[in-house]
Amino acid sequence: MKVILLTNDDGIEADGLKTLESALKGLAHIVVVAPDQERSAVSHGLTLRTPIHLTEVAADHYVVNGTPADCVIAALRHLFVQFPDMVISGINHGANLGDDLMYSGTVAAAREASHHGIPAVALSQAYDEKPIRFKEGAAFARDLISALLHNGLGGEICLNVNFPVRSIKGMRITRQGCAEHVPHFNALDYKADYNAVPFRGGARECQKSDFMSDHKAIMEHYVSITPLQRDQTDYNAVQSLIDDAGKLFRIHGA
């Protein structure tokens, strides 16, 4: 039987994680390793200065006192003789679109798995009210994961999958969009100790392209599937920098 490592950034008790685990039952042997509390927006951070504890809380269910990336690393190093067939992160409570990918712990967990050569999928659910409706997305996820397990997925490919708020019309393969924050924000709290004001604002598409973005797909009620790669080199800029290397060296006195 195939083996899936399931993780998230919302914590072991999150509804999205539980709904997804239930939807995937029978498809594979599932091992859950999740943070002991919510770790949203921690990006690909690792815990370096405090001990990490991997604690079993139920059969095949573990918590880690660290980040989503910590969860994947701890699981791969200590729970598996052979790596799992796939790592799935989610379902996240909220979409991860465009620039969100830089901050997302959900996406980071999937990326970490892909760095180890394991096929990985990050799943996120857009919502406009609570309680969040996960069941439609989870059912779609089961079909998608089943197909990926059967047909295979390149080990270093990470899929970022987002589900629309409701009424899935279909699926679109998309590019990573660019979410520009709308310049109106509401202060939520003020903490004098940190001299900072946390705030939230809306976002809008800020980049035009003939190829559909993840943001546009979600707005049109499609499931967005964006393949991500490890190499973040801007190849369009490489030759320009090579051509200008002489100028750069002269600037630095070389």
Buried (B, 14 or more C-beta within 10 A) or exposed (E): EBBBBBBBBBBBEBBBBBBBBEBBEEBBEBBBBBBBEBBBBBBBBEBEEEEBEBEEEEEEBBBBBBBBBBBBBBBBEEBEEEBBBBBBBBBBBBBBBBBBBEBBBBBBBBBBBBBBEBBBBBBBBBBEEEEBBBEBBBEBBBEBBBEBBEEEBEBBBBBBBBBBBEEBEEBBBBBBBBBBBEEEEEEEEEEEEEEEEEEEEEBEBBEEEEEBBBBBBBBEBBBBBBBBEEEEEEEEEEEEEEEEEEEEEEEEEE
